Structures are given as C-alpha cells and as structure tokens.
C-alpha cells in the first residue's frame, strides 16, 4: 500500500513492544519513498532513518544518529515521546490520519517495553545471589558491547564490587555537604586528639641550634589542606557531578529519556574503573601505609632516619610530651585519614575528566546543535558551568600542592615558625639581603607527592580547556585568562624556596587564585561571556 509516494504499512495493533514493532517496520522500510522502478526502496538503515527524521520541516533539532542506532540494536533502550512523534510522521508518510494511528501504536509499544523492562529489573532485584540469565544479559548489551553484569550501580544485578560507581556515588548522592563535612570532621577529630596529646603546638631545638615550631596545628599541609582546600574541592566536584547527572546531560540530550541518560553516565564512570583502582592502591598502599612505615614508624622505633623532626616524630626528641607507642598510633590514624582524603582528591579529578570528556563526546556527536538556537544555548551554558568548576578545582589542587611544599621547605629551613620564616624571606627581598637561610639536608617525600598533586590538577584543566575551549570569541577569552592564573599558581609552586623573596610570589599568586574561586569569570561581565561559544 502506497501513500504520498511512500510505502505505507498500517499499524499491526498486535500488542508488540517497541523493539518488536520497530524491527518489522524497519525491515519493511515503512515510510520510505518508492524507488525509480515503482517498487519499495528497501529496509531502513540507521543513517537513512536519522536523515529522514532530520529532514522533517517542523523538526528543528533533528535526531542523533547514535539514538537511532539504539533503536536498531538488541537492547532495552526505548524511544522518547518527542521521537515517537517524528517516527510516526515517517511511518505515516506525512498523512495526518496515518501519522496519528502510528503515534498511538508507537506509544503503546513503548509503554509495553517499559513494563517489560520494569518487570525484568524487579525480577533481577528479587533473586539475590543468582547468576544472571545469559540470554537476558545478551539482550541488554549496549552499543559499545558492555554487558550489564559488569555494571554495579547502573544495573541492579551487579556481581562485583564497583569502586568507580561507589566513588561516584560518594560525590553525587545525598546532600552535597556530606562529603566536605566528613573531610572537615576527620581533621577536627585529629586536631582534638593532638590537643589532648599535647602535640598541637610544640617546639624542639634542632641539632644546629634552631628552635623549630612543629606542632600539629601549625602544619600548613594539614591545617589548610584538610580544613579549607580539600573540603572546598570535594564540594565543587560534588556540585558539578550532581548537576551534570540531573540537569546538564539531560538538557543536551533532549531525545534521550532520563533512564537512558543515567545509564550512559554510569557506563562512562565504569569505563574508568582501572583508574580508580590504581589511584586507590597508590593512595592507600604507598602514600598511606608504606609512607607511614618509612617516614614515621621506623624512625619512632629505631630513633633514626634522615627526615626532619615534625609532629609525627616529636617523640624521638621530646619523650616527655608523647610516648613512642602513642605517637605511632596517632600517626597511623592520621596517615590513614590522609590517604583516604587524597583518594577522594584524585577520584574527584577523574570525575572532572569524565564530565568534560562526556560533554565533548555529546558535542561532537550532536551534528545539529549549531542549527538550533536552544541547543546552542544549552551547550553554551552547560559548557561554561563545567569549565568554571574545573577551573576552581584546579586552583584548589594547586593551593594544596603549594601548602604541602611550603611545609616541607619550612622543616628544613632555619625559620622558627612558618609565619616568621615567610615574613623573613619577604623582608630579605625588600631590603636587598642575600639569602642566608641555608637549612639542613633532609629527605622530603612531600616534594614528590605535592608535584603529583599539582601535575594531576593541571592535566585535567588543560585537557578540559582543549576539549571545551577551542573557539573563543575575540571579545572574551576566558580560557586564556584562566590558563594564565593556573600558570601563575604552578610557577609559584615550582619556585617555592627557590630564591630570596619567593614568599612575595607566594602571596600574590594564591590571592589571584582565591579571586578566581569566587569569580571564575575573572571580572568579566555576563554580557561579554554571552559572546563566548563552547564547542
């Protein structure tokens, strides 16, 4: 039967679900124009069907080829209400009556598929510990060949511990205040313990006669990092990930329903599972356990080691304040807390990278975005929100690295406390004095770990800038200005304790970074920003 020069098939009305119905109409080529010989032109392909839907006059956005490919594949992906309308137009051969019939049929078929999917998930959740049916798992494979039994939180029948999904859930589930409050509370507990043990503020006379303040609450790499910088970092990451899952991704994929969007994001998170495990092992095993044994436990037990005396080893020279067993227990708890917190830091960087990469892929695959003003504005707003959050996190990451390196440099210096040391360095530069602060030679593993923190934070920012900031308006170049702030902070980190007067740079660069935290536009107006296009 032909209608308007196209092959018309009446809706079968046999109770089929969307997958069954779509398979038949695609194989028959329902809605395809007749060939030059007057016969049907053949079955639909994803490319031909996507093009036919995009050519409908009233469809300004079109449809992504990726979405149409999902309809053709053996999976549980259905069709959104908006796309039901366009597919009905194609199958109805642009006839209002036939289109209405097909719209009713497709809606009923989608409802049937949704009911089947709900029953399947309920059945999977109700059979605890049973192995998933292989035929069902095969039918639920997505377009990338990823089987659902490998998913943990994305699919209800996960069989293995998904560190990636659990880590993402820490940032995106519940109140955004939970994770930063936990980090802050952990350090607060350590601070109270240090006060009770008497090591919150303690001095000792070094071998060269310098009196050093090494109290726990005087350490920049603990006080500033775990009370200020890291809680802010995890708060920004949590806010961005929550926004991306609930609003941003859905706004950029109007043809995909919420369930499909959540599944797509879960697959992206799970694809970085090895990165999460690698970071977890490095943070807990090496930066936590092995560093505690080598830097604290062994020197405490043997009374040696070429490490500067700090609050963790004060029992060696001041046993009147704290005993060795108590110091070993306190440092063990502190290093465990530190290793878990730094895992959160690097997991946050992985999530930032995943969000930026996901946004870039959606932008790349959305070939109709520039033809729609609404879609263009959506990419523009979401893109700026993502890059601004990554910029803030990069600043916080560099401030963490700077605090770590400053504390490490102070311990080997001749300054009596960290504030007096920085003030003395600045005054030496102003009055033209040579640097006489020749400290003792100690091993400083914090120099290496702080460099990893700085390098990782900068890598995520550079990657996001390349992906999201390729086309800046001549009137507004936020990515260049953000890059300048990041470069200045990284320079301040590298040059810490490298020359007389470094503390001046160390004062200016963090102030500029803190300004960027409050205003990532760096003083630019919203009007100027509206000229910026984020590809």
KETI-15167 format. One line per 5 residues: number of its first residue (from 1); their letters; for each residue x, y, z of N, C-alpha, C. Coordinates in steps of 0.1 Angstrom, whole numbers. Example, Ala and Ser with C-alpha at 12.3 -4.5 7.8 and 13.67 -1.06 7.14 Angstrom:
BEGIN
1> as> 132:-57:78:123:-45:78:132:-33:78  128:-22:71:137:-11:71:129:0:79
This chain:
BEGIN
1> xxxxx> 9:-12:0:0:0:0:9:12:0  5:22:-9:14:34:-10:6:46:-7  12:56:-1:6:68:4:16:80:2  12:90:-5:20:101:-8:34:97:-14  34:87:-23:46:83:-29:55:75:-20
6> xxxxx> 50:70:-9:58:62:0:51:50:4  59:40:9:54:27:13:47:29:27  34:26:27:26:27:40:22:13:45  25:11:57:20:-1:64:11:3:75  -1:-2:76:-10:1:87:-4:-5:100
11> xxxxx> -6:2:112:-2:-3:125:-7:-17:127  1:-27:131:-4:-40:133:-14:-42:145  -12:-34:155:-21:-35:167:-22:-49:173  -10:-55:174:-9:-69:179:-3:-69:193  -1:-58:200:4:-58:213:19:-59:214
16> xxxxx> 26:-57:203:41:-58:203:47:-47:211  59:-50:217:66:-39:223:74:-31:213  80:-20:217:87:-11:207:97:-19:199  105:-27:205:116:-34:198:111:-43:187  100:-50:190:94:-59:181:88:-52:169
21> xxxxx> 80:-41:173:74:-33:163:84:-26:154  94:-20:160:104:-13:152:112:-22:142  114:-34:147:122:-44:139:114:-47:126  101:-48:127:93:-51:115:92:-39:106  89:-27:111:87:-16:102:100:-12:96
26> xxxxx> 112:-14:103:125:-10:97:128:-20:86  125:-33:88:128:-43:78:120:-41:65  107:-37:67:98:-35:56:101:-21:49  108:-12:56:110:1:50:98:10:50  90:9:61:77:17:62:81:31:61
31> xxxxx> 74:39:52:76:53:51:87:57:41  94:47:35:105:51:26:99:54:12  104:64:5:99:67:-8:101:55:-18  92:54:-28:93:44:-38:106:46:-46  111:35:-51:123:35:-59:119:40:-74
36> xxxxx> 129:42:-82:127:47:-95:119:37:-104  119:24:-100:111:14:-107:97:12:-101  93:21:-91:80:20:-86:78:9:-75  89:3:-71:89:-7:-61:95:-1:-48  92:-7:-36:98:-2:-24:113:-2:-24
41> xxxxx> 119:8:-18:133:11:-19:141:2:-10  135:-6:-1:142:-15:7:141:-11:22  148:-18:31:147:-16:45:154:-3:50  150:2:61:157:14:67:170:10:73  180:19:72:193:18:79:193:29:89
46> xxxxx> 201:28:100:202:39:109:205:53:103  214:53:93:217:66:87:206:71:79  199:63:71:188:68:63:176:72:72  173:65:82:162:69:91:165:82:98  177:84:103:181:96:110:180:108:101
51> xxxxx> 184:106:88:184:117:78:169:120:75  161:110:74:147:112:71:140:120:82  143:117:95:137:124:106:142:138:106  155:140:104:160:154:104:155:163:93  150:157:82:146:165:71:131:169:73
56> xxxxx> 124:165:84:111:169:86:111:184:89  103:192:82:104:207:83:102:212:97  92:207:105:90:212:118:99:207:129  108:198:125:118:193:134:131:201:133  133:211:142:144:220:141:157:214:146
61> xxxxx> 156:204:156:167:198:162:172:186:155  163:178:149:167:166:143:169:155:154  176:145:150:178:133:159:193:128:157  199:125:168:213:120:167:213:106:161  223:103:153:225:90:147:227:80:158
66> xxxxx> 233:83:169:235:74:180:222:69:186  212:79:187:199:75:192:192:65:183  193:68:170:186:59:160:193:45:161  206:45:162:213:32:163:208:24:175  205:30:186:200:23:197:187:16:194
71> xxxxx> 178:22:186:166:16:182:168:3:174  178:2:166:181:-9:158:187:-21:166  193:-18:177:201:-28:184:193:-36:194  198:-48:197:191:-57:207:194:-52:221  187:-43:226:189:-38:240:175:-34:245
76> xxxxx> 176:-28:257:163:-24:264:160:-9:262  167:-3:252:165:11:250:152:14:242  144:23:247:132:26:241:133:39:232  122:46:232:122:58:224:114:69:232  119:81:231:113:92:239:100:97:232
81> xxxxx> 92:104:240:80:109:235:82:118:223  92:127:223:95:136:212:98:128:199  106:118:200:110:110:188:98:101:184  89:97:192:77:90:188:70:98:177  69:111:180:62:120:170:68:120:157
86> xxxxx> 82:121:156:89:121:143:88:108:136  90:97:144:89:84:138:76:81:132  65:85:139:52:84:134:50:91:121  56:103:120:55:111:108:61:103:96  72:97:99:79:89:88:70:77:84
91> xxxxx> 66:69:94:58:57:91:44:61:86  39:72:89:26:77:84:26:84:71  38:84:65:40:90:52:35:105:51  36:112:62:32:126:63:17:128:61  9:118:63:-5:119:63:-10:120:77
96> xxxxx> -18:131:80:-22:133:94:-29:121:100  -39:115:93:-46:104:99:-37:92:101  -29:89:92:-20:77:93:-9:80:104  -5:92:105:5:96:115:-1:95:129  -13:98:130:-20:97:143:-21:82:147
101> xxxxx> -25:74:138:-26:59:141:-12:54:145  -1:58:138:12:53:142:17:58:155  13:71:158:17:76:171:11:69:182  -2:65:181:-9:57:191:-2:44:192  1:37:181:7:24:181:21:24:187
106> xxxxx> 29:34:184:43:35:189:43:38:204  33:47:208:32:50:223:29:38:231  19:30:226:15:18:232:27:8:233  34:7:222:46:-2:221:57:2:231  59:15:232:69:20:242:65:17:256
111> xxxxx> 52:18:259:47:15:272:48:0:275  46:-8:265:48:-22:267:63:-26:270  72:-19:263:86:-21:265:90:-17:279  85:-5:283:88:0:297:83:-10:308  71:-15:306:66:-25:315:75:-38:316
116> xxxxx> 79:-42:304:88:-54:304:101:-51:311  107:-39:308:119:-36:315:118:-35:330  107:-29:334:104:-28:349:103:-42:355  96:-51:348:94:-65:353:108:-72:354  116:-69:344:129:-76:343:138:-71:355
121> xxxxx> 138:-58:358:146:-53:369:141:-57:382  128:-58:384:122:-63:396:126:-77:399  126:-85:388:129:-99:389:144:-101:393  152:-92:386:167:-93:390:170:-89:404  162:-79:409:164:-74:423:159:-84:433
126> xxxxx> 149:-92:429:143:-102:438:150:-115:440  159:-118:430:167:-131:431:181:-127:435  183:-127:448:196:-123:454:206:-135:452  218:-132:447:228:-142:446:227:-151:435  217:-150:426:216:-159:415:223:-153:403
131> xxxxx> 228:-162:395:235:-158:383:226:-152:372  229:-142:365:220:-136:355:219:-145:343  207:-145:338:204:-153:326:212:-148:314  220:-157:307:229:-152:297:221:-147:285  210:-152:282:202:-147:271:197:-133:274
136> xxxxx> 193:-131:287:188:-117:291:200:-107:290  212:-112:295:223:-103:295:227:-99:281  226:-109:272:230:-105:258:220:-95:252  207:-96:256:198:-87:250:199:-73:256  206:-72:267:207:-59:274:220:-53:271
141> xxxxx> 228:-58:262:241:-52:259:239:-39:252  247:-29:255:245:-16:249:254:-15:236  254:-4:230:260:-2:217:275:-4:217  281:-3:229:296:-5:229:300:-19:233  290:-28:234:293:-42:237:296:-44:252
146> xxxxx> 291:-35:261:293:-37:275:282:-44:281  285:-55:288:275:-63:294:270:-58:307  258:-59:311:252:-53:323:258:-60:336  262:-73:335:267:-79:347:280:-73:352  286:-64:343:298:-57:347:295:-44:354
151> xxxxx> 283:-40:353:279:-27:360:275:-31:374  277:-21:383:273:-23:397:261:-15:401  262:-2:401:251:6:404:242:9:393  247:9:380:239:12:369:229:1:366  233:-12:369:224:-23:368:222:-30:381
156> xxxxx> 210:-34:384:207:-40:397:213:-53:399  218:-60:389:223:-74:391:238:-74:391  245:-63:396:260:-63:396:265:-74:404  276:-80:400:282:-92:407:295:-88:414  301:-77:410:314:-74:416:314:-60:422
161> xxxxx> 323:-58:431:324:-45:438:329:-34:429  320:-25:426:324:-14:416:329:-2:423  343:-1:424:349:10:431:345:23:424  345:23:411:342:35:403:328:40:406  318:31:406:304:35:409:303:40:423
166> xxxxx> 309:33:432:308:37:447:315:50:449  326:53:442:333:66:444:324:77:438  318:75:426:310:85:421:297:87:429  292:77:436:281:78:445:284:87:457  297:86:462:301:95:473:299:110:470
171> xxxxx> 302:113:457:301:127:453:287:131:449  279:122:444:266:126:437:254:123:445  255:114:455:242:110:462:242:117:476  230:120:480:228:127:492:231:141:491  232:148:503:235:162:503:249:165:498
176> xxxxx> 251:176:490:265:179:486:274:183:498  267:185:510:275:189:522:281:177:529  276:165:526:281:153:533:296:151:532  301:150:520:315:147:518:324:157:523  323:170:520:332:180:526:331:181:541
181> xxxxx> 319:179:547:317:179:561:325:167:567  325:155:560:332:144:565:347:146:566  352:153:555:367:156:555:370:166:566  362:176:567:364:186:578:363:179:592  353:171:594:351:164:607:363:155:610
186> xxxxx> 369:148:600:380:140:603:392:148:608  395:159:601:406:167:606:403:173:620  391:177:622:387:182:635:390:172:646  387:160:644:389:149:653:404:148:656  412:148:645:427:148:647:432:160:655
191> xxxxx> 426:172:652:430:183:659:428:182:674  416:177:678:413:175:692:422:165:698  425:154:691:434:144:696:448:150:698  453:158:689:466:164:690:466:173:702  455:180:705:455:189:716:455:181:729
196> xxxxx> 448:170:729:447:162:741:461:156:744  468:152:733:481:145:735:492:156:737  489:168:735:499:179:738:508:182:726  505:177:714:514:180:703:508:190:693  498:197:697:492:207:688:501:219:686
201> xxxxx> 509:222:696:519:233:695:531:229:703  541:226:697:553:221:704:566:225:696  576:229:704:589:233:698:600:223:702  610:222:694:622:214:697:634:221:692  646:219:699:658:225:695:665:215:685
206> xxxxx> 667:220:673:674:212:663:689:210:666  696:201:659:710:199:661:718:211:659  714:220:649:721:232:646:718:244:655  710:241:665:706:252:675:694:259:672  687:257:661:675:264:657:663:258:664
211> xxxxx> 655:267:670:643:263:677:631:263:667  625:251:665:615:249:655:602:246:661  591:253:656:577:250:659:572:239:650  569:228:656:565:216:648:551:211:652  543:219:659:530:214:664:521:210:652
216> xxxxx> 512:201:655:503:196:645:494:207:639  489:216:647:481:227:642:488:238:635  502:237:635:510:247:628:514:242:614  510:230:610:514:225:597:505:229:586  510:236:577:502:242:566:496:230:557
221> xxxxx> 504:219:556:499:209:547:489:200:553  485:202:566:474:196:573:463:206:576  466:217:582:456:226:586:449:232:574  456:238:565:450:245:554:444:235:544  451:224:542:446:214:532:433:207:536
226> xxxxx> 433:202:548:421:194:552:410:202:559  413:214:563:402:222:568:396:232:558  404:235:548:399:245:538:399:240:524  410:237:518:412:235:504:405:222:500  407:211:507:401:198:502:386:198:504
231> xxxxx> 380:203:516:366:203:516:360:211:505  366:223:502:361:231:491:362:223:478  373:216:476:375:208:463:363:198:462  361:190:472:351:179:471:337:185:469  335:197:476:322:203:474:319:208:460
236> xxxxx> 330:213:453:328:218:439:326:206:430  334:195:432:332:183:424:318:177:426  314:176:438:300:171:441:289:179:434  291:192:435:281:201:429:280:199:414  292:198:408:293:196:393:287:183:389
241> xxxxx> 291:172:395:287:159:391:272:157:393  267:163:404:252:162:406:245:170:395  250:182:392:244:190:381:244:183:368  256:177:365:257:170:352:248:158:351  246:150:361:238:139:361:223:143:360
246> xxxxx> 219:152:368:205:155:369:200:166:359  208:175:355:204:186:346:212:187:333  225:188:334:233:191:323:232:181:312  234:168:315:234:158:305:220:157:298  209:158:306:196:157:301:193:168:292
251> xxxxx> 197:180:295:195:192:287:201:191:273  213:184:273:220:183:260:215:171:252  207:162:258:202:151:251:187:150:252  180:160:245:166:160:247:158:148:242  165:141:232:158:129:226:160:116:235
256> xxxxx> 168:117:245:171:106:254:164:108:267  157:97:272:150:99:285:159:98:296  154:101:308:163:102:320:170:89:323  163:78:322:169:65:325:180:62:315  179:64:302:189:62:293:201:71:296
261> xxxxx> 199:84:300:209:93:303:217:88:315  210:83:326:217:78:337:225:66:334  220:57:325:227:45:321:240:49:314  239:59:305:250:63:297:261:69:306  257:77:316:267:83:325:273:72:334
266> xxxxx> 265:62:338:271:51:346:281:43:338  279:41:325:289:34:317:302:42:315  300:55:314:312:64:313:320:63:326  314:63:338:321:62:350:328:48:352  320:38:348:326:24:349:338:22:340
271> xxxxx> 338:29:329:349:28:319:362:32:325  362:40:336:375:44:343:377:36:355  372:24:356:373:16:368:388:13:372  396:10:362:410:7:364:417:19:370  413:31:365:420:44:371:416:45:386
276> xxxxx> 404:42:389:400:44:403:408:33:412  409:21:407:417:11:415:431:15:416  437:20:405:451:24:405:454:35:415  445:45:415:446:56:424:444:51:439  434:42:441:432:37:454:444:30:460
281> xxxxx> 450:22:452:461:14:456:473:23:459  476:33:451:487:42:453:485:50:465  472:56:467:470:64:479:470:57:492  464:45:492:463:38:505:475:30:508  480:23:498:492:14:500:505:21:501
286> xxxxx> 507:30:491:520:37:490:521:50:498  512:59:495:511:72:502:507:71:516  499:60:519:494:59:533:503:49:541  501:36:538:508:26:546:523:26:546  529:25:533:543:24:532:550:37:536
291> xxxxx> 544:49:533:550:61:538:549:63:553  538:58:559:538:59:574:548:50:580  550:38:574:560:29:580:574:35:578  577:40:566:591:45:564:594:58:570  584:67:570:587:81:575:584:83:590
296> xxxxx> 575:75:595:571:77:610:574:65:618  569:53:615:570:42:623:585:37:626  592:35:615:606:31:616:614:41:624  614:54:621:622:64:629:617:64:643  604:62:646:600:62:660:605:50:668
301> xxxxx> 606:38:661:610:26:668:625:25:669  632:30:658:647:29:658:654:42:662  647:53:662:653:66:666:662:72:656  660:69:643:669:74:633:661:78:621  667:78:609:661:82:597:665:97:593
306> xxxxx> 668:99:581:672:112:576:660:120:572  651:122:582:639:130:580:638:141:590  633:153:587:631:164:596:622:160:607  624:165:619:615:162:630:603:171:629  591:164:629:579:171:629:570:165:640
311> xxxxx> 557:168:639:548:164:650:547:148:650  549:142:639:548:127:639:560:120:645  572:127:646:584:121:652:589:128:664  581:137:669:585:145:681:588:136:693  582:124:693:585:115:705:600:111:705
316> xxxxx> 607:112:694:621:109:694:629:119:702  626:131:702:634:142:708:627:147:721  614:146:721:606:151:733:597:140:739  603:129:744:595:118:750:587:123:762  591:135:767:583:140:779:569:144:775
321> xxxxx> 567:147:762:554:152:757:545:140:753  551:131:745:543:120:740:552:108:739  547:96:742:555:84:741:555:78:727  564:69:724:565:64:711:553:55:707  547:47:716:536:39:712:524:48:708
326> xxxxx> 522:58:716:510:67:714:513:75:701  525:80:699:528:87:686:526:78:674  530:65:675:528:56:664:513:54:661  505:52:672:491:51:669:484:63:663  488:75:668:482:87:663:486:90:649
331> xxxxx> 499:88:646:504:90:632:497:79:622  495:67:627:489:57:619:474:61:615  467:66:625:454:71:622:454:83:613  463:92:615:464:104:607:468:101:592  477:91:590:481:88:577:470:80:570
336> xxxxx> 462:72:577:450:65:571:440:76:566  437:85:575:428:96:571:434:104:559  447:107:559:452:114:548:451:106:535  454:93:535:454:85:523:440:84:517  430:83:526:416:83:521:412:96:515
341> xxxxx> 416:107:522:413:120:517:419:123:503  432:119:501:438:121:488:432:111:478  427:100:482:419:92:472:407:100:467  400:106:476:389:115:472:393:126:463  405:131:465:410:142:456:412:137:442
346> xxxxx> 419:126:441:422:120:428:410:114:421  401:109:429:388:104:424:380:116:418  380:127:425:374:139:421:380:144:407  393:143:406:399:147:393:394:137:382  393:125:385:389:115:375:374:118:371
351> xxxxx> 366:122:380:352:126:377:351:138:369  360:148:372:360:160:364:364:157:350  374:149:348:378:145:334:367:138:327  360:129:335:349:121:328:337:131:324  334:141:332:324:150:328:328:158:316
356> xxxxx> 340:163:316:345:171:304:345:162:292  350:150:293:350:141:281:336:137:277  327:135:286:313:132:282:307:144:275  309:156:280:304:168:273:310:169:259  323:167:258:329:168:245:324:157:235
361> xxxxx> 321:145:240:315:135:231:301:138:226  293:144:236:280:148:232:280:159:222  289:168:224:290:180:214:295:174:201  304:165:201:309:160:188:299:152:180  290:145:187:280:136:181:268:144:178
366> xxxxx> 266:156:183:253:163:181:255:172:169  253:167:157:256:174:144:247:185:142  235:185:149:225:196:146:225:207:156  235:206:165:235:216:176:236:230:172  244:233:161:246:247:157:234:252:149
371> xxxxx> 225:243:145:213:247:137:202:251:146  203:248:159:192:251:168:197:261:179  190:273:180:194:283:190:193:277:204  183:270:207:181:264:220:192:254:223  196:246:214:206:236:216:220:243:218
376> xxxxx> 222:254:210:234:261:211:235:268:224  224:274:229:225:280:243:227:270:254  221:258:252:223:247:262:238:243:263  244:241:251:258:238:252:267:249:257  263:261:254:270:273:259:269:274:274
381> xxxxx> 258:272:280:256:274:295:262:262:302  259:250:297:265:238:304:280:238:303  285:242:291:300:242:289:307:251:299  301:263:300:307:273:309:307:268:324  296:262:327:295:257:341:305:246:344
386> xxxxx> 307:238:334:317:227:336:331:233:337  335:241:328:349:246:328:351:255:340  341:262:344:343:271:356:346:262:369  338:251:370:340:242:381:354:235:380  359:231:368:372:225:367:383:236:370
391> xxxxx> 381:248:366:390:259:369:391:261:384  380:261:391:380:262:406:388:250:412  385:238:408:392:226:413:407:227:411  411:232:399:425:232:396:432:242:405  425:254:408:431:263:417:433:257:431
396> xxxxx> 422:250:436:423:243:449:434:232:449  435:225:438:446:215:437:460:221:438  462:232:431:475:239:432:477:245:445  467:250:452:469:255:465:472:244:475  467:232:473:470:221:481:485:217:479
401> xxxxx> 490:217:467:504:214:464:513:224:470  509:237:469:517:248:474:519:246:489  507:244:496:508:242:511:517:230:515  516:219:507:525:208:510:539:211:508  543:218:498:557:221:495:562:232:505
406> xxxxx> 554:242:508:558:252:518:561:245:531  553:236:536:555:230:549:568:222:548  570:214:537:582:206:536:595:215:536  594:226:529:606:235:528:608:242:542  598:245:549:599:251:562:607:242:572
411> xxxxx> 604:229:571:610:220:581:625:219:580  630:222:567:645:221:565:651:235:566  643:245:568:648:259:569:653:262:583  657:275:585:662:280:598:651:288:605  639:289:599:628:297:605:623:290:618
416> xxxxx> 619:299:627:614:293:640:600:289:639  592:295:631:579:290:627:576:295:613  565:289:607:563:291:593:560:305:589  553:312:598:549:326:595:562:335:596  570:333:606:582:341:607:592:338:596
421> xxxxx> 592:326:591:601:322:580:596:329:567  583:330:564:579:336:552:581:351:553  578:357:565:580:372:566:595:375:565  603:367:571:618:370:569:622:369:555  617:360:547:621:359:533:616:371:525
426> xxxxx> 604:376:528:599:387:521:607:400:525  610:401:537:618:413:541:632:413:536  638:401:534:651:400:528:651:405:514  640:402:507:639:406:493:638:422:492  630:427:501:627:442:501:640:450:505
431> xxxxx> 648:444:514:659:452:519:672:447:512  671:439:502:682:435:494:692:426:501  688:419:511:697:410:518:699:397:510  710:391:510:712:378:504:705:367:512  702:356:506:695:346:513:706:338:521
436> xxxxx> 704:338:534:713:331:544:706:320:550  694:317:545:686:306:551:690:293:546  702:289:549:707:276:545:703:265:555  693:258:553:688:248:562:696:235:562  692:226:570:698:212:570:693:204:558
441> xxxxx> 700:194:555:697:185:544:689:173:549  676:172:545:667:161:549:661:156:536  656:143:537:648:138:526:634:143:528  628:147:517:614:153:517:605:146:507  599:135:511:589:128:502:577:137:498
446> xxxxx> 574:147:506:563:156:503:566:164:490  578:167:487:581:174:474:576:166:463  578:152:463:573:144:452:558:143:451  552:140:463:537:139:463:530:152:460  536:163:464:530:176:460:531:179:445
451> xxxxx> 542:174:439:543:176:425:533:167:417  530:155:422:519:147:416:506:154:417  503:160:428:490:167:430:489:179:420  500:187:419:500:198:410:498:194:396  506:184:392:506:179:378:492:173:374
456> xxxxx> 486:166:383:473:159:380:463:170:379  463:180:388:452:191:387:454:198:374  466:202:370:469:209:357:465:201:345  467:188:346:464:179:334:449:180:331  441:179:342:426:179:340:422:192:334
461> xxxxx> 428:203:339:424:216:334:428:218:319  440:214:316:445:215:302:436:207:293  433:195:297:425:186:288:411:192:286  405:197:297:392:203:295:393:216:287  403:224:288:404:236:280:406:233:266
466> xxxxx> 413:223:262:415:219:248:402:214:242  394:206:250:382:200:245:371:210:245  370:219:255:358:228:256:361:242:252  373:246:250:376:260:248:383:263:235  380:255:225:388:257:213:384:269:205
471> xxxxx> 372:274:206:367:285:198:362:297:207  371:306:210:367:317:219:364:329:210  355:337:215:351:349:208:363:359:210  366:368:200:376:378:201:373:387:213  360:389:216:357:399:227:359:393:241
476> xxxxx> 360:380:242:361:374:255:369:361:254  380:360:261:389:349:261:391:343:275  380:337:281:382:332:295:392:321:296  393:313:286:403:302:288:417:307:288  420:317:281:434:322:282:436:329:295
481> xxxxx> 427:336:301:428:342:314:429:332:325  420:322:324:421:311:334:434:304:333  439:301:321:452:295:319:463:303:325  462:316:324:472:325:330:473:324:345  461:323:351:460:321:366:466:308:370
486> xxxxx> 462:297:363:468:284:366:483:284:364  488:290:353:502:290:351:510:298:362  504:309:367:510:316:377:510:308:390  500:301:394:500:293:406:510:282:404  511:276:393:520:265:391:535:270:392
491> xxxxx> 537:282:387:550:288:388:553:291:403  544:296:410:546:298:424:549:285:432  543:274:428:546:262:434:560:257:430  564:258:418:577:254:414:588:262:420  586:275:422:597:284:427:596:286:442
496> xxxxx> 588:278:449:588:279:463:601:275:469  607:284:477:620:282:484:631:281:474  629:287:462:640:286:451:649:298:451  644:310:456:652:322:456:647:331:468  655:341:471:651:350:481:640:359:476
501> xxxxx> 629:359:484:617:367:480:606:358:474  608:345:474:598:337:468:584:339:475  584:342:488:572:344:495:563:355:490  569:365:483:562:376:476:553:370:465  559:362:457:552:355:446:542:345:452
506> xxxxx> 545:340:464:537:330:470:525:337:477  526:350:479:514:358:484:505:363:473  511:367:461:504:373:450:496:362:443  502:351:440:496:340:432:484:334:439  485:330:451:473:325:458:462:335:459
511> xxxxx> 465:348:461:454:358:462:447:358:449  454:358:437:448:357:424:439:345:423  445:334:428:437:321:427:425:322:435  425:327:447:413:329:456:403:337:449  408:348:442:398:356:435:391:348:424
516> xxxxx> 399:339:417:393:330:407:383:321:413  385:317:426:375:308:432:361:315:434  362:327:437:349:335:439:343:339:426  352:343:416:347:348:403:355:341:392  351:329:387:359:323:377:358:330:364
521> xxxxx> 349:340:362:350:349:350:361:359:351  367:360:363:378:369:365:375:384:362  363:388:366:359:402:365:351:405:352  350:395:343:343:398:330:328:398:333  321:406:325:306:406:327:299:395:320
526> xxxxx> 287:392:324:279:382:318:276:385:303  275:398:300:273:402:286:284:398:277  296:400:282:308:396:274:308:381:273  305:374:284:305:360:283:296:354:273  285:361:271:274:355:262:279:354:248
531> xxxxx> 291:361:245:296:360:232:305:348:230  308:342:241:317:330:241:309:318:236  315:310:227:309:298:222:317:286:227  311:277:233:318:265:238:314:253:229  324:248:222:320:238:212:318:225:219
